């Protein structure tokens, strides 16, 4: 169903390091010729004071191999010259000088959702929720996890002359201002604004955001919030606790609104993909949730939106698939 990106520029037989480093977990693995060449190493990001220390630990656990290339997807904006990146929610920093001294090859840094977008042609486990599955064109991906990532993928027929295959357009749209779509959401926004000042999409659409929504919903209900983690809210919401269930319904409604807005912004007629760590946990409730309805509510462009396929990404670690596709020789 998915188009395939042209063959990798990785040198024949060479070994590459692939990493997907977020605010909670860092996942690293060796690859050769677009096939995995080691077991997955998973580290807790908060256990490290520097990016170099994290890479050194992972590199040692992977056997300190000779590397021809490395591609590291990091949850933060990459500098304009591509030489450094900082995990936006933790401050953990990576730069090419120290990373090269650890790995023996200069890494390619990309934003984590740049890698998520690059994974789209390789995704296999998708849950479609409406729209035309045969649609083609620009695709968009967004996903709530520790934060809210966004990126888009421009297909081969639309990329500039001389470009090789797909073109990823990174985004920090998750930090844009949240737009309420109902009176309840406007009331929740008011409560959130008193606590957080600027209310971004990420304020509500993330792991911490679920807890923020639950606390704000508790305030509106006139009760004291009893739960302390987003995991508890999700578990009790799926078990039909009224307060938590309404919190999750509102979460999916806001996610549909954010996805619909993003689709219009980038012209994502080829599909919108919902990724991140939270979406698979909500897969059972998504088809009956307000998600698709809110996605389609685009005023004069509602017909345009209704034709766009909407997918929940259920593949495990899609960011790793995208980072693997971006491997290139260290001299390339």
Secondary structure by P-SEA (a helix, b strand, c coil): cccccccccccccbbbbbbbbcccbbbbbccccccccccbbbbcccccccaaaaaaaaaaaaccccccbbbbbccccccccccccccccccccccaaaaaaacccccccccaaaaaaaacccccbbbbcccccccccbbbbbbbccbbbbbccccccccccccccbbbbbbcccccbbbbccaaaaaaaaaaaaccccccccccccaaaaaaaaaaaaaaaccccccccaaaaaaaaaacaaaaaaaaaaaaaaaaaaaaaaaaaaccccbbbbbccccccccccccccaaaaaaaccccaaaaaaabbbbbbcccaaaaaaaaaacccccc
